[in-house]
Amino acid sequence: MKKLIIAFGLALSFTTPAFAFSQAECEAKAVSKDGKPIYGAAKEASIKKCMGDAKPNDCEAKAVSKDGKPLYGAAKAASIKKCEGEK
């Protein structure tokens, strides 16, 4: 059992620096079209997209009315809640 815990600890120690490197790499790429660094929510979105964490939410994509227009407000929230409940 001790060997298993030690092996697991070693495996985790090697994965953490790889994540930190990719995070720093993505932060370096977070620049606007004219080459200036971006800040705030735009920077966070850029980093998420760079790291591949920005997965489209299927339920949000399905939240459309009968005529194909996107839902807003309470109707959108109810549609997403219903969709997530079905999963």
One Martini backbone bead per residue (centre of mass of N, CA, C, O) as a GRO file, in nm:
protein
   87
    1MET     BB    1   0.057   0.064  -0.019
    2LYS     BB    2   0.299   0.256  -0.006
    3LYS     BB    3   0.385   0.228  -0.303
    4LEU     BB    4   0.127   0.349  -0.420
    5ILE     BB    5   0.147   0.628  -0.288
    6ILE     BB    6   0.423   0.702  -0.400
    7ALA     BB    7   0.353   0.675  -0.699
    8PHE     BB    8   0.127   0.884  -0.696
    9GLY     BB    9   0.299   1.125  -0.597
   10LEU     BB   10   0.495   1.122  -0.835
   11ALA     BB   11   0.289   1.167  -1.059
   12LEU     BB   12   0.188   1.444  -0.953
   13SER     BB   13   0.466   1.596  -0.960
   14PHE     BB   14   0.481   1.583  -1.284
   15THR     BB   15   0.205   1.732  -1.364
   16THR     BB   16   0.210   2.019  -1.240
   17PRO     BB   17   0.434   2.165  -1.412
   18ALA     BB   18   0.289   2.132  -1.685
   19PHE     BB   19   0.052   2.315  -1.615
   20ALA     BB   20   0.212   2.571  -1.544
   21PHE     BB   21   0.338   2.605  -1.823
   22SER     BB   22   0.075   2.632  -1.989
   23GLN     BB   23  -0.030   2.877  -1.839
   24ALA     BB   24   0.206   3.067  -1.909
   25GLU     BB   25   0.184   3.037  -2.212
   26CYS     BB   26  -0.109   3.150  -2.232
   27GLU     BB   27  -0.047   3.426  -2.104
   28ALA     BB   28   0.150   3.514  -2.333
   29LYS     BB   29  -0.089   3.492  -2.562
   30ALA     BB   30  -0.253   3.731  -2.416
   31VAL     BB   31  -0.332   3.922  -2.689
   32SER     BB   32  -0.393   4.151  -2.896
   33LYS     BB   33  -0.391   4.248  -3.224
   34ASP     BB   34  -0.167   4.486  -3.143
   35GLY     BB   35   0.011   4.339  -2.889
   36LYS     BB   36  -0.145   4.389  -2.637
   37PRO     BB   37  -0.227   4.332  -2.332
   38ILE     BB   38  -0.470   4.158  -2.157
   39TYR     BB   39  -0.757   4.192  -1.935
   40GLY     BB   40  -0.942   4.005  -1.739
   41ALA     BB   41  -1.190   3.840  -1.896
   42ALA     BB   42  -1.034   3.818  -2.162
   43LYS     BB   43  -0.793   3.666  -2.047
   44GLU     BB   44  -0.944   3.422  -1.932
   45ALA     BB   45  -1.068   3.331  -2.202
   46SER     BB   46  -0.800   3.292  -2.351
   47ILE     BB   47  -0.684   3.076  -2.160
   48LYS     BB   48  -0.909   2.868  -2.188
   49LYS     BB   49  -0.880   2.832  -2.493
   50CYS     BB   50  -0.581   2.746  -2.491
   51MET     BB   51  -0.629   2.493  -2.284
   52GLY     BB   52  -0.928   2.361  -2.360
   53ASP     BB   53  -1.174   2.448  -2.148
   54ALA     BB   54  -1.365   2.566  -2.376
   55LYS     BB   55  -1.657   2.427  -2.366
   56PRO     BB   56  -1.938   2.372  -2.508
   57ASN     BB   57  -2.264   2.411  -2.412
   58ASP     BB   58  -2.522   2.221  -2.503
   59CYS     BB   59  -2.759   2.357  -2.350
   60GLU     BB   60  -2.711   2.644  -2.460
   61ALA     BB   61  -2.744   2.567  -2.763
   62LYS     BB   62  -3.053   2.453  -2.711
   63ALA     BB   63  -3.154   2.752  -2.626
   64VAL     BB   64  -3.429   2.765  -2.824
   65SER     BB   65  -3.670   2.848  -3.010
   66LYS     BB   66  -3.896   2.751  -3.250
   67ASP     BB   67  -3.757   2.978  -3.455
   68GLY     BB   68  -3.428   2.983  -3.356
   69LYS     BB   69  -3.407   3.169  -3.124
   70PRO     BB   70  -3.261   3.287  -2.860
   71LEU     BB   71  -3.270   3.264  -2.529
   72TYR     BB   72  -3.381   3.454  -2.236
   73GLY     BB   73  -3.347   3.435  -1.916
   74ALA     BB   74  -3.580   3.235  -1.778
   75ALA     BB   75  -3.604   3.054  -2.029
   76LYS     BB   76  -3.308   2.970  -2.040
   77ALA     BB   77  -3.283   2.854  -1.754
   78ALA     BB   78  -3.504   2.637  -1.788
   79SER     BB   79  -3.377   2.490  -2.030
   80ILE     BB   80  -3.108   2.415  -1.893
   81LYS     BB   81  -3.226   2.263  -1.651
   82LYS     BB   82  -3.370   2.047  -1.819
   83CYS     BB   83  -3.123   1.941  -1.972
   84GLU     BB   84  -2.947   1.864  -1.718
   85GLY     BB   85  -3.163   1.660  -1.603
   86GLU     BB   86  -3.135   1.447  -1.849
   87LYS     BB   87  -2.824   1.352  -1.795
   0.00000   0.00000   0.00000
